[in-house]
Amino acid sequence: VSLRAEASQSIAHDEMQVTLYSEAQDSDPAKLASLISKKLNSAVETSRAAKDVRVSLGSRHSYPVYDDKQQKITGWRERAELHLESRNFSALSQLSADLLGTLQMGGMSFSVATASRQQAEDALLKDAIHAFNARATLVSQAMGGNGFRLVSLNLNSSGFRPPMPMRMNAMKSMAMSDSAPAQEIEAGSSDVSVSADGVIEVLMP
């Protein structure tokens, strides 16, 4: 007999990711690169001093700006990103607000930390197996058997959503403020489930 049982749970997002960026344009590419580097270096230094915040540099690229006829280069535009990540929402929110004076908001998202996800899956794994055994016992009894033998069992986890991005209109309002207040955080949650799919052999008297 083929059976399926499942255990699920809603897990609160406990990790926050923020992407900030600096973007500018100048006719002198060396001057432009120097400007971007100074802004990023200052932001990195400030971020390193923040509590419980992991800092990393993202992509950085420049491209030419052409005239109306698309024939002559009139300048250069460059963009560089700074990635911030933390489980301390208040610290990262305040840091992001402080940096918005010189950088712009590129994105904000929330997810479940790897350790939290693993802990939740381990607990649900036991629940799914118990549910499978209970269903197998019920099937055996309904068929008039005196027990069952497990033939095969497959366990699979699913359900975690990718990081949830912050709404663009909220990001724009934050970026437009020269002294943006710390963002109120509602991180949300994701549903995770562990399924047990297996085959049993009912032992008949």
Secondary structure, DSSP 8 states (H G I E B T S, - for coil): -EEEEEEEEEEE--EEEEEEEEEEEES-HHHHHHHHHHHHHHHHHHHHTSTT-EEEEEEEEEEEEE-TTS-SEEEEEEEEEEEEEES-HHHHHHHHHHHTTTSEEEEEEEE--HHHHHHHHHHHHHHHHHHHHHHHHHHHHHTT-S-EEEEEEEEEEE-----EE--HHHHHHHHH-TT---------EEEEEEEEEEEEEE---
